[in-house]
Amino acid sequence: MAFNQANQAYAEYNRNKVLTASPAELTLLLYEGAIKFCNIAIIGLEQNDMEKVHNNIIKVENIIEEFQATLNHKYPVAEDFDKIYKYIYNLLVEANIKKDKELLEQALTELRGMRDTWKEVMVKAKQG
C-alpha cells in the first residue's frame, strides 16, 4: 500500500512539473524522455524483449516528430535542427526494423548531444 502511495505521489509530482514548466523546460523534459525511452529500448534488446524495444522506439520517434512539428522555420537554425531530427528519426526506424543496438546507441548519442546543447542554451538565456 505504501508503495502505491509513493507511486501516486511521484506521478503527481511529475504531472505538476510538466504543468508548471516553461517552454524551455518542457523541451528539456522531452529530451530527457527520449533518452529514457531509447535506453529502455536498448535494455529490451539485451533482454530479447522485442515488444519493449518496438514500443519504446515508437515513443522516441513520437517525441522527435513533435520536435519537428514545433520548429519555427522563420529562423534559419530550424533547418539545421530539422536535419538532425530527420537523421535521428531515420536511425530509430532502421534500428526498429533491424533490432540493431548499435543504431540505437547512435541515436542515443545524438539525443544526449541535443539535450546537452539545449541545457547550455537555457543557461545562457538565464544569464542574459
NULORO-269158 format. One record per residue (C-alpha): y, z, x; residue in one letter; residue number from 0. Coordinates in Angstrom, 1 decimal. Last residue first. Layout:
<pts>
pt c2 = Y | c3 = Z | c1 = X | residuo = A | num = NUM $
...
</pts>
This chain:
<pts>
pt c2 = 37.3 | c3 = -20.3 | c1 = 21.0 | residuo = G | num = 127 $
pt c2 = 34.8 | c3 = -17.9 | c1 = 22.5 | residuo = Q | num = 126 $
pt c2 = 32.9 | c3 = -18.0 | c1 = 19.2 | residuo = K | num = 125 $
pt c2 = 32.6 | c3 = -21.8 | c1 = 19.4 | residuo = A | num = 124 $
pt c2 = 31.3 | c3 = -21.5 | c1 = 23.0 | residuo = K | num = 123 $
pt c2 = 28.6 | c3 = -19.0 | c1 = 21.9 | residuo = V | num = 122 $
pt c2 = 27.5 | c3 = -21.2 | c1 = 19.0 | residuo = M | num = 121 $
pt c2 = 27.4 | c3 = -24.3 | c1 = 21.2 | residuo = V | num = 120 $
pt c2 = 25.2 | c3 = -22.5 | c1 = 23.7 | residuo = E | num = 119 $
pt c2 = 22.8 | c3 = -21.4 | c1 = 20.9 | residuo = K | num = 118 $
pt c2 = 22.7 | c3 = -25.1 | c1 = 19.7 | residuo = W | num = 117 $
pt c2 = 21.7 | c3 = -26.2 | c1 = 23.2 | residuo = T | num = 116 $
pt c2 = 19.0 | c3 = -23.6 | c1 = 23.3 | residuo = D | num = 115 $
pt c2 = 17.7 | c3 = -24.7 | c1 = 19.9 | residuo = R | num = 114 $
pt c2 = 17.7 | c3 = -28.4 | c1 = 21.0 | residuo = M | num = 113 $
pt c2 = 15.9 | c3 = -27.6 | c1 = 24.2 | residuo = G | num = 112 $
pt c2 = 13.3 | c3 = -25.5 | c1 = 22.3 | residuo = R | num = 111 $
pt c2 = 12.8 | c3 = -28.3 | c1 = 19.9 | residuo = L | num = 110 $
pt c2 = 12.3 | c3 = -30.8 | c1 = 22.7 | residuo = E | num = 109 $
pt c2 = 9.7 | c3 = -28.5 | c1 = 24.4 | residuo = T | num = 108 $
pt c2 = 7.9 | c3 = -28.0 | c1 = 21.1 | residuo = L | num = 107 $
pt c2 = 7.7 | c3 = -31.8 | c1 = 20.5 | residuo = A | num = 106 $
pt c2 = 6.2 | c3 = -32.2 | c1 = 24.0 | residuo = Q | num = 105 $
pt c2 = 3.8 | c3 = -29.4 | c1 = 23.3 | residuo = E | num = 104 $
pt c2 = 2.8 | c3 = -31.1 | c1 = 20.0 | residuo = L | num = 103 $
pt c2 = 2.1 | c3 = -34.3 | c1 = 21.9 | residuo = L | num = 102 $
pt c2 = 0.0 | c3 = -32.4 | c1 = 24.5 | residuo = E | num = 101 $
pt c2 = -2.0 | c3 = -30.7 | c1 = 21.7 | residuo = K | num = 100 $
pt c2 = -3.1 | c3 = -34.0 | c1 = 20.1 | residuo = D | num = 99 $
pt c2 = -4.6 | c3 = -34.0 | c1 = 16.6 | residuo = K | num = 98 $
pt c2 = -4.4 | c3 = -37.8 | c1 = 16.8 | residuo = K | num = 97 $
pt c2 = -2.8 | c3 = -38.4 | c1 = 13.4 | residuo = I | num = 96 $
pt c2 = -0.8 | c3 = -35.1 | c1 = 13.5 | residuo = N | num = 95 $
pt c2 = 0.3 | c3 = -35.5 | c1 = 17.1 | residuo = A | num = 94 $
pt c2 = 1.4 | c3 = -39.1 | c1 = 16.3 | residuo = E | num = 93 $
pt c2 = 3.5 | c3 = -37.9 | c1 = 13.3 | residuo = V | num = 92 $
pt c2 = 4.9 | c3 = -35.0 | c1 = 15.4 | residuo = L | num = 91 $
pt c2 = 5.8 | c3 = -37.2 | c1 = 18.3 | residuo = L | num = 90 $
pt c2 = 7.5 | c3 = -39.6 | c1 = 15.9 | residuo = N | num = 89 $
pt c2 = 9.5 | c3 = -36.7 | c1 = 14.4 | residuo = Y | num = 88 $
pt c2 = 10.6 | c3 = -35.6 | c1 = 17.8 | residuo = I | num = 87 $
pt c2 = 11.8 | c3 = -39.0 | c1 = 18.8 | residuo = Y | num = 86 $
pt c2 = 13.5 | c3 = -39.5 | c1 = 15.4 | residuo = K | num = 85 $
pt c2 = 15.3 | c3 = -36.2 | c1 = 15.9 | residuo = Y | num = 84 $
pt c2 = 16.4 | c3 = -37.2 | c1 = 19.4 | residuo = I | num = 83 $
pt c2 = 17.8 | c3 = -40.5 | c1 = 18.1 | residuo = K | num = 82 $
pt c2 = 19.5 | c3 = -38.8 | c1 = 15.2 | residuo = D | num = 81 $
pt c2 = 21.2 | c3 = -36.3 | c1 = 17.6 | residuo = F | num = 80 $
pt c2 = 22.5 | c3 = -39.1 | c1 = 19.7 | residuo = D | num = 79 $
pt c2 = 23.8 | c3 = -40.9 | c1 = 16.6 | residuo = E | num = 78 $
pt c2 = 25.5 | c3 = -37.7 | c1 = 15.4 | residuo = A | num = 77 $
pt c2 = 27.4 | c3 = -37.5 | c1 = 18.7 | residuo = V | num = 76 $
pt c2 = 29.6 | c3 = -40.3 | c1 = 17.5 | residuo = P | num = 75 $
pt c2 = 31.1 | c3 = -38.1 | c1 = 14.7 | residuo = Y | num = 74 $
pt c2 = 31.7 | c3 = -39.7 | c1 = 11.3 | residuo = K | num = 73 $
pt c2 = 27.9 | c3 = -39.7 | c1 = 11.0 | residuo = H | num = 72 $
pt c2 = 27.7 | c3 = -36.1 | c1 = 9.8 | residuo = N | num = 71 $
pt c2 = 24.1 | c3 = -35.2 | c1 = 10.2 | residuo = L | num = 70 $
pt c2 = 22.7 | c3 = -33.4 | c1 = 7.1 | residuo = T | num = 69 $
pt c2 = 19.9 | c3 = -35.8 | c1 = 6.3 | residuo = A | num = 68 $
pt c2 = 18.7 | c3 = -35.9 | c1 = 9.9 | residuo = Q | num = 67 $
pt c2 = 18.5 | c3 = -32.1 | c1 = 10.2 | residuo = F | num = 66 $
pt c2 = 16.6 | c3 = -32.0 | c1 = 6.9 | residuo = E | num = 65 $
pt c2 = 14.2 | c3 = -34.6 | c1 = 8.1 | residuo = E | num = 64 $
pt c2 = 13.5 | c3 = -32.5 | c1 = 11.2 | residuo = I | num = 63 $
pt c2 = 12.9 | c3 = -29.5 | c1 = 9.0 | residuo = I | num = 62 $
pt c2 = 10.4 | c3 = -31.5 | c1 = 6.9 | residuo = N | num = 61 $
pt c2 = 8.6 | c3 = -32.7 | c1 = 10.0 | residuo = E | num = 60 $
pt c2 = 8.3 | c3 = -29.1 | c1 = 11.2 | residuo = V | num = 59 $
pt c2 = 6.7 | c3 = -28.1 | c1 = 7.9 | residuo = K | num = 58 $
pt c2 = 4.4 | c3 = -31.2 | c1 = 8.0 | residuo = I | num = 57 $
pt c2 = 3.3 | c3 = -30.1 | c1 = 11.5 | residuo = I | num = 56 $
pt c2 = 2.5 | c3 = -26.7 | c1 = 10.0 | residuo = N | num = 55 $
pt c2 = 0.3 | c3 = -28.1 | c1 = 7.2 | residuo = N | num = 54 $
pt c2 = -1.6 | c3 = -30.5 | c1 = 9.4 | residuo = H | num = 53 $
pt c2 = -2.5 | c3 = -28.0 | c1 = 12.1 | residuo = V | num = 52 $
pt c2 = -3.4 | c3 = -25.3 | c1 = 9.6 | residuo = K | num = 51 $
pt c2 = -5.6 | c3 = -27.8 | c1 = 7.8 | residuo = E | num = 50 $
pt c2 = -7.1 | c3 = -28.9 | c1 = 11.1 | residuo = M | num = 49 $
pt c2 = -8.3 | c3 = -25.5 | c1 = 12.0 | residuo = D | num = 48 $
pt c2 = -10.1 | c3 = -26.2 | c1 = 15.4 | residuo = N | num = 47 $
pt c2 = -8.9 | c3 = -22.7 | c1 = 16.6 | residuo = Q | num = 46 $
pt c2 = -7.0 | c3 = -24.3 | c1 = 19.5 | residuo = E | num = 45 $
pt c2 = -5.7 | c3 = -26.9 | c1 = 17.2 | residuo = L | num = 44 $
pt c2 = -4.5 | c3 = -24.3 | c1 = 14.8 | residuo = G | num = 43 $
pt c2 = -2.8 | c3 = -22.4 | c1 = 17.6 | residuo = I | num = 42 $
pt c2 = -0.9 | c3 = -25.6 | c1 = 18.4 | residuo = I | num = 41 $
pt c2 = 0.1 | c3 = -25.9 | c1 = 14.7 | residuo = A | num = 40 $
pt c2 = 1.2 | c3 = -22.3 | c1 = 14.7 | residuo = I | num = 39 $
pt c2 = 3.4 | c3 = -23.0 | c1 = 17.7 | residuo = N | num = 38 $
pt c2 = 5.0 | c3 = -26.0 | c1 = 15.9 | residuo = C | num = 37 $
pt c2 = 5.6 | c3 = -23.8 | c1 = 12.9 | residuo = F | num = 36 $
pt c2 = 7.4 | c3 = -21.2 | c1 = 15.0 | residuo = K | num = 35 $
pt c2 = 9.5 | c3 = -23.8 | c1 = 16.8 | residuo = I | num = 34 $
pt c2 = 10.5 | c3 = -25.5 | c1 = 13.5 | residuo = A | num = 33 $
pt c2 = 11.4 | c3 = -22.0 | c1 = 12.1 | residuo = G | num = 32 $
pt c2 = 13.5 | c3 = -21.1 | c1 = 15.1 | residuo = E | num = 31 $
pt c2 = 15.3 | c3 = -24.5 | c1 = 14.8 | residuo = Y | num = 30 $
pt c2 = 15.9 | c3 = -23.8 | c1 = 11.1 | residuo = L | num = 29 $
pt c2 = 17.2 | c3 = -20.3 | c1 = 11.8 | residuo = L | num = 28 $
pt c2 = 19.6 | c3 = -21.8 | c1 = 14.4 | residuo = L | num = 27 $
pt c2 = 20.9 | c3 = -24.3 | c1 = 11.8 | residuo = T | num = 26 $
pt c2 = 21.3 | c3 = -21.5 | c1 = 9.3 | residuo = L | num = 25 $
pt c2 = 23.3 | c3 = -19.5 | c1 = 11.9 | residuo = E | num = 24 $
pt c2 = 25.7 | c3 = -22.5 | c1 = 12.3 | residuo = A | num = 23 $
pt c2 = 26.0 | c3 = -22.8 | c1 = 8.6 | residuo = P | num = 22 $
pt c2 = 26.9 | c3 = -19.1 | c1 = 8.4 | residuo = S | num = 21 $
pt c2 = 24.1 | c3 = -16.7 | c1 = 7.3 | residuo = A | num = 20 $
pt c2 = 24.4 | c3 = -14.4 | c1 = 4.4 | residuo = T | num = 19 $
pt c2 = 21.7 | c3 = -15.9 | c1 = 2.2 | residuo = L | num = 18 $
pt c2 = 19.4 | c3 = -16.6 | c1 = 5.1 | residuo = V | num = 17 $
pt c2 = 19.5 | c3 = -13.1 | c1 = 6.5 | residuo = K | num = 16 $
pt c2 = 19.2 | c3 = -11.7 | c1 = 2.9 | residuo = N | num = 15 $
pt c2 = 16.0 | c3 = -13.6 | c1 = 2.4 | residuo = R | num = 14 $
pt c2 = 14.7 | c3 = -12.4 | c1 = 5.8 | residuo = N | num = 13 $
pt c2 = 15.4 | c3 = -8.8 | c1 = 5.0 | residuo = Y | num = 12 $
pt c2 = 13.8 | c3 = -9.2 | c1 = 1.6 | residuo = E | num = 11 $
pt c2 = 10.7 | c3 = -10.7 | c1 = 3.2 | residuo = A | num = 10 $
pt c2 = 10.6 | c3 = -7.8 | c1 = 5.7 | residuo = Y | num = 9 $
pt c2 = 10.9 | c3 = -5.2 | c1 = 2.9 | residuo = A | num = 8 $
pt c2 = 8.2 | c3 = -6.9 | c1 = 0.9 | residuo = Q | num = 7 $
pt c2 = 5.9 | c3 = -7.0 | c1 = 4.0 | residuo = N | num = 6 $
pt c2 = 6.6 | c3 = -3.3 | c1 = 4.6 | residuo = A | num = 5 $
pt c2 = 5.8 | c3 = -2.5 | c1 = 1.0 | residuo = Q | num = 4 $
pt c2 = 2.5 | c3 = -4.4 | c1 = 1.3 | residuo = N | num = 3 $
pt c2 = 1.6 | c3 = -2.5 | c1 = 4.5 | residuo = F | num = 2 $
pt c2 = 2.5 | c3 = 0.8 | c1 = 2.8 | residuo = A | num = 1 $
pt c2 = 0.0 | c3 = 0.0 | c1 = 0.0 | residuo = M | num = 0 $
</pts>
